[in-house]
Amino acid sequence: MSAQLSIHPTPLVGLSVVRRHAQADARGSFTRLFCSETLSAAGWPGAVVQVNHSLSRQLGTVRGLHFQRPPHQEWKLVTCVQGLVWDVAVDVRTHSPTYLKWHAETLSADNGLAMLIPAGFAHGFQTLSNNVELVYCHSHAYYPAAEGGLNPNDPTAAVQWPLPVSQWSERDRQLLTVDQGFAGVEL
């Protein structure tokens, strides 16, 4: 059954795209969202400790770019279950050869893709439709004191958001840019 998920590396070391292979017949379909055996081969560190769901109502909404600092660093598996989203991961590992480089994928409920994001990457997204729902599997529980982030409009990382930003939180607006002192993480 592990053939229901396949792992595809990206140019950023450790970051992968997961392709889900649905089993479909006249009744409908079955899709595996998580398999520890398959994902551990790509680096997933153990159990799913927390599962979160987000709903973003408006096209063009940006959330992120968020991560957790050591010792509470986490892996995330991000799956879109409704709508369409531009999902972004930025390497914030200070000693990485791809520090501040980013990779994005379009995720949807229909295309079978998910992002497998390792510790040391900031995650964010922009909605490409209204009423986008994401499900996140986390390898570590959320700790507010360990929360970190990079401003989504940081000119050094220069994430190319595909649409004008229609909404983003005040909290995300206040995240530091590299020029303001964002320092990344050491793992």
C-alpha positions as CSV (number, residue, x, y, z in Angstrom):
1,M,0.0,0.0,0.0
2,S,3.0,2.4,0.3
3,A,2.7,2.9,-3.5
4,Q,-0.2,5.2,-2.6
5,L,2.4,7.9,-1.7
6,S,5.5,8.7,-3.6
7,I,8.2,11.2,-2.6
8,H,9.9,13.6,-5.0
9,P,12.9,15.7,-3.9
10,T,13.0,19.4,-4.7
11,P,16.2,21.4,-5.4
12,L,16.3,22.3,-1.6
13,V,17.9,19.5,0.4
14,G,15.4,17.8,2.6
15,L,12.3,19.4,1.1
16,S,10.1,17.1,-0.8
17,V,6.8,17.0,-2.7
18,V,4.5,14.0,-1.9
19,R,2.3,12.7,-4.6
20,R,-0.8,10.9,-3.4
21,H,-2.2,8.2,-5.7
22,A,-5.9,7.8,-5.1
23,Q,-7.7,4.5,-5.5
24,A,-10.9,5.2,-7.4
25,D,-13.8,3.2,-8.6
26,A,-17.6,3.7,-9.2
27,R,-18.2,4.2,-5.4
28,G,-15.7,7.1,-5.2
29,S,-12.1,7.2,-4.0
30,F,-9.7,6.5,-1.2
31,T,-6.6,8.6,-0.6
32,R,-3.9,8.0,1.9
33,L,-2.8,11.3,3.5
34,F,0.0,10.0,5.8
35,C,2.1,6.8,6.0
36,S,4.9,6.8,8.6
37,E,6.7,4.0,6.8
38,T,6.9,5.9,3.5
39,L,7.5,9.3,4.9
40,S,10.2,8.2,7.4
41,A,12.3,7.1,4.4
42,A,12.2,10.8,3.4
43,G,13.3,11.9,6.9
44,W,10.0,12.2,8.8
45,P,11.2,11.9,12.4
46,G,8.5,9.7,14.0
47,A,4.9,10.1,15.1
48,V,2.4,12.7,14.1
49,V,2.1,14.7,17.3
50,Q,-0.4,17.3,16.1
51,V,-2.8,17.7,13.2
52,N,-4.2,21.2,12.4
53,H,-6.7,22.5,9.9
54,S,-6.9,26.0,8.5
55,L,-9.6,27.8,6.5
56,S,-8.7,30.9,4.4
57,R,-11.9,32.4,3.0
58,Q,-10.5,35.0,0.5
59,L,-8.5,34.6,-2.7
60,G,-5.1,36.2,-2.4
61,T,-4.7,35.7,1.3
62,V,-1.1,35.1,2.5
63,R,-0.2,33.2,5.7
64,G,3.3,32.7,6.9
65,L,6.2,32.4,6.8
66,H,6.4,30.4,10.1
67,F,8.6,27.8,11.8
68,Q,9.6,26.6,15.2
69,R,13.0,27.1,16.8
70,P,15.1,24.4,18.4
71,P,14.5,22.4,20.5
72,H,10.9,22.4,19.3
73,Q,11.7,22.3,15.6
74,E,9.2,20.4,13.5
75,W,8.5,18.7,10.2
76,K,5.2,19.4,8.5
77,L,3.2,17.6,5.9
78,V,0.8,20.1,4.3
79,T,-2.2,18.9,2.3
80,C,-4.8,21.0,0.5
81,V,-8.3,19.4,1.0
82,Q,-10.4,22.3,-0.5
83,G,-9.5,24.9,-3.1
84,L,-6.2,25.9,-4.6
85,V,-3.0,27.2,-2.9
86,W,0.5,28.3,-3.7
87,D,2.5,26.6,-1.0
88,V,5.9,27.9,-0.1
89,A,8.9,26.7,1.9
90,V,11.9,28.9,2.6
91,D,15.2,27.3,3.8
92,V,16.1,29.3,7.0
93,R,18.9,27.0,8.1
94,T,21.8,29.4,8.5
95,H,24.5,26.9,7.5
96,S,22.6,25.5,4.5
97,P,23.9,26.1,1.0
98,T,20.3,27.0,0.0
99,Y,19.8,29.5,2.9
100,L,16.9,31.8,2.1
101,K,16.1,30.0,-1.2
102,W,12.5,29.0,-1.6
103,H,10.4,26.4,-3.4
104,A,6.7,26.5,-4.2
105,E,4.1,24.1,-5.4
106,T,0.5,24.5,-6.3
107,L,-1.5,22.2,-4.1
108,S,-5.2,21.4,-4.6
109,A,-7.8,18.9,-3.5
110,D,-7.6,17.5,-7.0
111,N,-3.9,17.3,-7.9
112,G,-2.7,14.9,-5.3
113,L,0.3,16.9,-4.1
114,A,1.4,17.7,-0.6
115,M,4.6,19.4,0.7
116,L,6.9,17.5,3.1
117,I,8.7,20.3,4.9
118,P,11.6,19.5,7.2
119,A,12.8,21.3,10.3
120,G,14.6,24.5,9.4
121,F,12.2,25.7,6.8
122,A,9.7,28.5,7.1
123,H,6.3,27.7,5.6
124,G,3.6,29.9,4.1
125,F,1.1,30.0,1.4
126,Q,-1.1,32.2,-0.8
127,T,-4.7,31.2,-1.6
128,L,-5.4,30.9,-5.3
129,S,-9.1,30.4,-4.8
130,N,-11.7,31.3,-2.1
131,N,-12.4,28.9,0.8
132,V,-9.1,27.1,0.9
133,E,-8.7,24.4,3.5
134,L,-5.3,22.9,4.5
135,V,-4.5,20.0,6.8
136,Y,-1.1,20.0,8.5
137,C,0.5,17.0,10.1
138,H,3.2,18.1,12.6
139,S,6.1,16.1,14.1
140,H,6.2,18.3,17.2
141,A,3.7,20.1,19.3
142,Y,3.3,23.9,18.9
143,Y,5.2,25.9,21.5
144,P,4.5,29.7,21.3
145,A,7.8,30.5,22.9
146,A,9.6,28.7,20.0
147,E,7.7,30.4,17.2
148,G,9.7,32.1,14.5
149,G,8.9,33.7,11.2
150,L,10.3,35.5,8.2
151,N,8.3,38.4,6.7
152,P,6.5,37.1,3.6
153,N,7.6,40.2,1.7
154,D,11.3,39.9,2.6
155,P,13.3,41.3,-0.3
156,T,16.3,39.0,0.3
157,A,14.2,35.7,0.1
158,A,12.1,37.4,-2.6
159,V,9.2,34.9,-2.6
160,Q,7.2,35.6,-5.8
161,W,3.5,35.5,-4.7
162,P,1.4,34.9,-7.8
163,L,-1.4,37.3,-6.9
164,P,-1.7,40.7,-5.2
165,V,-2.0,40.1,-1.4
166,S,-5.6,40.6,-0.4
167,Q,-5.3,39.8,3.3
168,W,-2.5,39.0,5.8
169,S,-2.4,39.2,9.5
170,E,-0.8,42.0,11.5
171,R,1.3,39.4,13.2
172,D,2.8,38.3,9.8
173,R,3.3,41.9,8.7
174,Q,5.4,42.5,11.8
175,L,7.7,39.5,11.1
176,L,11.3,40.6,10.6
177,T,13.0,40.8,7.2
178,V,16.7,39.9,6.8
179,D,17.6,43.7,6.7
180,Q,15.7,44.1,10.0
181,G,17.7,41.3,11.7
182,F,16.1,38.0,10.8
183,A,18.8,35.5,11.6
184,G,17.5,32.1,10.6
185,V,18.0,28.9,12.7
186,E,20.8,26.6,13.6
187,L,19.9,23.0,13.9
